[in-house]
Each structure stands twice: as C-alpha cells, then as structure tokens.
Amino acid sequence: MPFNYSHTKCPKCGHTSFELVEDAPSHSNFKMWYMRCSSCKTFLHASSYININSQIEEVKKKLGI
C-alpha cells in the first residue's frame, strides 16, 4: 500500500487510504475519475477521465504547431 505522504485524512472516518475509481455519473455519456476513501467510500474529488492536455498536444503535433 502506498504511503500517504501528505497525511491526508478522510473527513468522514479519519482513515488515510484513498483510491481512484473510474465511473460514469447517471445520465452521462462521459466517464470520470473519482478519488474516494478506500475504507468508507466517501467521495473526495472528481477529475476528467480523458487527459485533455495530452490530446491537445497530439492534435498540435499532427497540425505541426
């Protein structure tokens, strides 16, 4: 298990282990990444599933920009 260097604690249960979970919100066509407590599953943060910056760089490279 990775070490929690930031000493972050779950605001609900106080545990210090977290997990990144792939899921799609209800009525959505897009996947998201959710950061949540690995113990009580409390939601902490959501991020785009697709790395937009890397896709922009690929398009720029193909366009010669």
Residue pairs with C-beta under 8 A, 6 or more apart in sequence:
1 17
4 16
4 17
4 18
7 16
8 16
8 18
9 15
9 16
10 16
10 18
10 37
10 39
10 40
10 42
10 44
11 42
11 44
12 37
12 40
12 42
13 37
13 39
13 40
13 42
15 37
15 38
15 39
15 40
17 37
17 38
17 39
18 35
18 36
18 37
18 38
18 44
19 35
19 36
19 37
19 38
20 33
20 34
20 35
21 33
21 34
21 35
21 36
22 31
22 32
22 33
22 34
22 49
23 31
23 32
23 34
24 30
24 31
24 32
25 32
30 48
30 49
31 49
32 46
32 47
32 48
32 49
33 46
33 47
33 48
33 49
34 43
34 44
34 45
34 46
35 43
35 44
35 45
35 46
35 47
36 42
36 43
36 44
37 44
